[in-house]
């Protein structure tokens, strides 16, 4: 949509994203405060939020996030884009009702949803709530129990339906630092002792812009999965900008946009990072057909992309074959200054992920 207002180029938008995301300078704040500022962190892979927070918080101690998850003030729940996000308990309860239609729409399009189309799930879900209140259960375990109780229905589909259509969280110890556990779910009511209560959609839009703006309506919809947000943004007092292609960009009236020439430090981002997935148009971060995509396999939270001067310039992966080895694969030549900064940040993230173990850093020659 063409719009009036000052024009913001890709570099300016990239610097704004870095600033809002805590990537322009590491910030001194608490883990819960930053999680709420960012409206959560993508957490499909359990290790991802730890690497994401390390790149954003000064002196980040992973035990702080792990302790918050253990005391249930922070949880992992299927929310934006139907993927698991690490959020505060307060945000989980406020976001889930807004994301419920997106989760239901996604489930309806799956093979499990098609098998259960037109089926009244009330009785099965009542039994499922009792089962997961006894203790958290994996989808496979829950599906097996429900299939035995309701032999006329497909148990696997029932297990997946419950995870999509009921307000659930993924229980610890999965997601704790240096711990593992089965992907077991229970209800928000059982885990948090409270029922979900939705925030206003207008508040969701404001929260998104505070953490990701300036951005278009299409960007906001891609971030959360909701549609028809134009009807909401038209009722809110927002500042209007234009992208170089004329697209209307929205922002909070008092939100600052950094100078596009402010220096941007090298940052190592995990797979699925907010700064890359929070937009429909990811060109502000240099993501495009000429950039090598992130690795498709490896240890969770120990691979991803490297930002150099605010844009994706390389991928990285940490392996533990014969000792720890972190490999950086640039998509093009790195200048001398950038190479030194990449080496230093690579060594630092390797120390974090290996808890101080000596790691070899290798920067490959560009293809």
C-alpha positions in Angstrom: 0.0 0.0 0.0 1.4 3.4 -1.0 1.5 6.0 1.8 2.6 9.5 2.7 5.3 10.1 5.3 9.1 10.1 5.6 10.9 7.4 3.6 12.9 4.8 5.5 15.5 2.9 3.5 16.5 -0.7 4.3 19.5 0.3 6.3 17.4 2.6 8.5 14.8 -0.2 9.0 17.6 -2.7 9.8 19.0 -0.3 12.4 15.6 0.1 13.9 15.1 -3.7 14.2 18.5 -4.1 15.8 17.7 -1.3 18.3 14.2 -2.6 19.2 15.5 -6.2 19.5 18.4 -5.4 21.8 20.9 -6.2 19.1 22.4 -2.8 18.5 23.8 -2.8 22.1 23.4 -5.4 24.7 21.0 -4.2 27.3 21.0 -4.4 31.1 17.5 -5.7 32.0 15.9 -8.8 33.4 15.0 -11.9 31.4 11.3 -11.5 32.0 11.4 -7.8 31.0 13.2 -8.5 27.8 10.9 -11.4 26.9 7.9 -9.1 27.3 9.6 -6.3 25.4 10.1 -8.7 22.5 6.7 -10.4 22.9 8.6 -13.6 23.6 11.3 -15.5 21.8 10.9 -18.2 19.2 11.5 -21.4 21.1 10.7 -24.4 18.8 14.2 -25.6 19.5 14.9 -25.6 23.3 18.3 -24.1 23.1 17.4 -21.2 20.8 16.2 -18.7 23.5 19.5 -19.0 25.4 21.6 -18.1 22.4 19.1 -15.3 21.5 19.3 -13.8 25.0 23.1 -14.1 25.1 23.2 -11.9 22.0 20.9 -9.3 23.6 21.6 -9.2 27.3 24.8 -7.9 29.0 26.3 -10.6 31.2 23.5 -13.0 30.5 23.5 -16.0 32.9 21.5 -18.9 31.4 20.6 -20.1 34.9 18.2 -17.0 35.1 16.1 -18.2 32.2 16.2 -21.8 33.4 15.2 -20.8 36.9 12.3 -18.8 35.6 11.1 -21.7 33.6 11.5 -24.0 36.6 9.3 -21.7 38.8 6.8 -21.3 35.9 7.1 -17.6 35.6 8.3 -18.3 32.1 6.8 -21.0 29.9 7.1 -22.5 26.4 3.7 -22.5 24.6 2.4 -22.7 21.0 1.6 -19.1 20.1 2.6 -16.9 17.2 2.7 -18.7 13.8 1.5 -21.8 15.8 5.2 -22.4 16.9 6.5 -22.7 20.4 7.6 -19.4 22.0 9.3 -18.7 25.2 7.2 -16.1 27.0 6.4 -14.9 30.5 3.4 -16.7 32.1 1.5 -13.4 32.0 2.0 -13.1 28.3 1.2 -16.8 27.7 -2.2 -16.3 29.3 -2.9 -13.0 27.4 -1.6 -14.2 24.0 -3.1 -17.6 23.7 -6.8 -16.6 23.2 -5.6 -14.3 20.3 -3.6 -17.1 18.7 -6.3 -19.7 19.2 -8.0 -19.0 15.8 -4.6 -19.3 14.0 -3.9 -22.6 15.8 -7.4 -23.9 14.9 -7.0 -22.8 11.3 -3.7 -24.5 11.0 -4.9 -27.7 12.6 -7.9 -27.9 10.3 -5.5 -28.0 7.3 -3.5 -30.9 8.7 -4.2 -34.6 8.0 -5.2 -35.0 11.7 -7.7 -32.1 11.4 -9.2 -33.6 8.3 -9.7 -37.0 10.0 -11.6 -35.3 12.9 -13.6 -32.8 10.7 -17.1 -32.6 12.1 -16.4 -34.6 15.2 -17.5 -33.3 18.6 -14.3 -33.3 20.6 -15.8 -32.2 23.9 -15.8 -35.5 25.7 -12.4 -36.5 24.5 -10.9 -33.2 25.5 -12.5 -33.4 28.9 -10.7 -36.8 29.4 -7.5 -35.3 28.0 -7.5 -32.4 30.4 -7.7 -34.9 33.3 -4.9 -37.0 31.9 -2.5 -34.1 31.5 -3.5 -32.6 34.9 -2.3 -35.9 36.4 1.1 -35.3 34.8 2.4 -33.7 31.5 2.2 -36.2 28.6 3.7 -36.3 25.1 1.3 -36.2 22.2 2.1 -39.8 21.4 1.3 -40.9 25.0 -1.9 -38.8 25.1 -3.0 -40.1 21.7 -2.5 -43.7 22.8 -4.6 -43.2 26.0 -7.3 -41.4 24.1 -7.4 -43.9 21.3 -8.0 -46.7 23.8 -10.8 -44.7 25.5 -12.4 -43.6 22.2 -11.7 -46.5 19.8 -14.0 -45.1 17.1 -11.7 -42.1 16.7 -8.1 -41.8 15.6 -6.0 -41.5 18.8 -3.0 -39.9 17.1 -5.3 -37.2 15.7 -6.9 -36.6 19.1 -3.4 -36.1 20.6 -2.5 -33.5 18.0 -5.9 -31.8 18.2 -5.5 -31.3 21.9 -2.1 -29.7 21.5 -3.5 -27.3 18.8 -7.0 -26.5 20.1 -6.5 -26.3 23.9 -4.4 -23.8 25.8 -1.3 -25.8 26.6 2.3 -25.4 27.7 5.3 -27.6 27.2 6.5 -28.7 30.6 9.9 -28.7 32.1 12.5 -30.2 32.4 12.5 -29.7 28.6 13.8 -26.3 27.8 16.0 -26.0 31.0 19.7 -25.1 30.6 21.8 -28.2 30.1 18.8 -30.4 30.8 16.5 -32.4 28.5 13.2 -34.1 28.7 10.3 -35.4 26.6 8.1 -32.9 24.7 5.3 -33.3 27.3 2.4 -30.9 27.4 -0.2 -29.9 30.0 -2.8 -27.2 30.1 -2.1 -23.6 31.1 -4.7 -24.0 33.8 -2.9 -27.0 35.4 0.6 -25.5 35.0 -0.1 -21.9 35.9 -3.2 -22.1 38.0 -5.0 -19.5 35.9 -7.2 -19.4 32.8 -6.2 -17.5 29.7 -7.6 -14.0 29.3 -7.0 -12.2 26.0 -5.3 -8.8 25.7 -6.8 -6.5 23.2 -5.7 -7.0 19.6 -4.8 -3.3 19.5 -2.4 -3.9 22.4 -0.9 -6.8 20.5 -0.2 -4.5 17.6 1.4 -1.9 19.8 3.5 -4.5 21.5 4.7 -5.8 18.1 5.6 -2.3 16.9 7.5 -1.6 20.1 9.6 -4.7 19.5 9.8 -4.8 15.7 8.7 -1.5 14.2 8.5 0.4 12.0 6.7 -2.3 10.1 3.9 -2.8 7.7 0.5 -4.4 8.4 1.6 -7.4 6.3 4.8 -7.7 8.5 2.6 -7.8 11.7 0.3 -10.4 10.2 3.3 -12.6 9.1 4.7 -12.3 12.6 1.6 -13.5 14.5 -0.5 -15.3 11.9 -3.6 -13.1 12.4 -5.4 -11.5 9.5 -7.3 -8.3 8.9 -5.1 -6.2 11.1 -5.6 -3.2 8.9 -9.0 -2.8 10.6 -7.2 -2.6 13.9 -4.3 -0.3 12.9 -6.8 2.2 11.4 -8.2 2.8 14.9 -4.8 3.4 16.6 -2.8 6.6 16.7 0.3 5.6 14.9 3.1 7.3 13.1 3.3 6.6 9.3 6.4 6.1 7.2 7.1 4.8 3.7 9.4 2.1 2.6 11.5 2.7 -0.5 8.9 0.8 -2.6 6.0 3.0 -1.2 4.7 0.4 1.3 3.2 2.1 4.4 5.1 1.4 7.6 3.6 2.0 11.0 5.2 2.8 14.3 4.4 4.1 17.8 4.2 7.9 17.9 7.0 8.3 20.4 9.3 5.5 19.1 12.8 6.6 18.0 14.4 5.4 14.8 18.2 5.3 15.0 20.5 7.0 12.5 21.1 4.6 9.7 24.8 5.2 10.0 25.1 4.2 13.6 27.6 1.3 13.9 26.1 -2.1 14.2 28.2 -4.8 16.0 28.6 -8.4 14.8 25.9 -10.5 16.3 25.4 -14.3 16.2 21.7 -15.3 16.0 20.3 -18.7 16.5 18.0 -20.4 14.0 14.5 -19.0 13.9 15.5 -15.7 15.6 12.9 -13.0 16.1 14.9 -10.4 14.1 14.7 -12.5 11.0 11.2 -14.1 11.3 9.3 -11.1 12.6 8.5 -9.7 9.1 6.9 -10.6 5.8 9.6 -8.5 4.1 13.0 -9.6 5.6 15.1 -7.5 3.2 15.9 -5.0 6.0 18.1 -7.8 7.5 19.7 -8.6 4.2 17.7 -11.8 3.8 17.2 -12.6 0.1 18.0 -15.0 -2.7 21.7 -14.1 -2.7 22.2 -15.0 1.0 23.1 -18.5 2.1 20.2 -19.9 4.2 20.8 -21.1 7.8 22.0 -24.7 8.2 19.3 -27.3 8.2 20.7 -29.7 10.8 22.8 -29.5 14.0 22.4 -29.1 17.7 19.5 -26.8 18.7 20.6 -23.3 19.6 24.1 -23.9 18.3 23.7 -22.9 14.7 22.3 -19.9 12.9 23.2 -16.7 11.1 25.8 -13.9 11.6 25.0 -10.3 11.3 27.7 -8.0 10.0 27.0 -4.3 9.7 23.3 -5.2 10.5 22.7 -7.7 7.7 23.0 -11.5 7.4 26.5 -12.1 6.1 27.3 -15.7 7.2 26.0 -18.9 8.8 27.5 -20.6 11.8 27.5 -24.0 13.4 29.0 -25.4 16.6 29.9 -29.1 16.6 31.4 -31.5 19.1 33.1 -34.1 17.0 36.7 -34.1 18.2 36.5 -31.2 20.6 34.3 -28.1 20.1 34.6 -26.5 16.7 32.6 -23.5 15.6 32.5 -23.0 11.8 31.5 -19.7 10.2 30.5 -19.8 6.5 30.4 -16.3 5.0 28.2 -15.6 1.9 30.8 -13.2 0.6 34.1 -11.6 1.4 34.6 -10.1 4.9 36.7 -7.0 5.3 39.6 -7.1 7.6 37.8 -5.3 10.4 34.7 -7.4 10.0 36.8 -10.6 10.0 38.4 -9.6 13.3 35.0 -8.8 14.9 33.5 -12.1 13.6 36.5 -14.1 15.1 36.0 -12.4 18.4 32.3 -12.9 18.6 32.6 -16.5 17.4 35.0 -17.2 20.2 32.7 -15.6 22.7 29.5 -17.5 21.7 31.5 -20.7 21.6 32.6 -20.1 25.2 29.0 -19.5 26.2 27.6 -22.6 24.5 30.4 -24.9 25.8 30.4 -23.3 29.3 34.0 -22.2 28.9 35.4 -25.2 27.0 38.1 -24.3 24.6 36.7 -24.2 21.1 38.4 -23.9 17.7 36.9 -21.2 15.5 37.1 -21.6 11.7 36.0 -19.0 9.2 35.6 -20.6 5.8 36.5 -18.9 2.6 33.4 -17.6 0.7 32.1 -19.9 -2.0 
